[in-house]
Amino acid sequence: MISSWLWNSLPGPALVRLLILLVVIAAVVLALFEYVFPWVSEALGVQETTVEES
């Protein structure tokens, strides 16, 4: 699941390593939703489409 290099390079016992990884993952997800995805949406010109009612 996780590379041994990354896991061994983190400081502390296993619980601290897990908490560090969870914080890093949360920061990456937040950065994606706040900065990357809106920029990609504007760059690609994605149009919002809706289904019309008949």
Stockholm file with secondary structure:
# STOCKHOLM 1.0

chainA/1-54         MISSWLWNSLPGPALVRLLILLVVIAAVVLALFEYVFPWVSEALGVQETTVEES
#=GR chainA/1-54 SS CCCHHHHHHSCSSHHHHHHHHHHHHHHHHHHIIIIIHHHHHHHHTCCCCCCCCC
#=GC SS_cons        CCCHHHHHHSCSSHHHHHHHHHHHHHHHHHHIIIIIHHHHHHHHTCCCCCCCCC
//
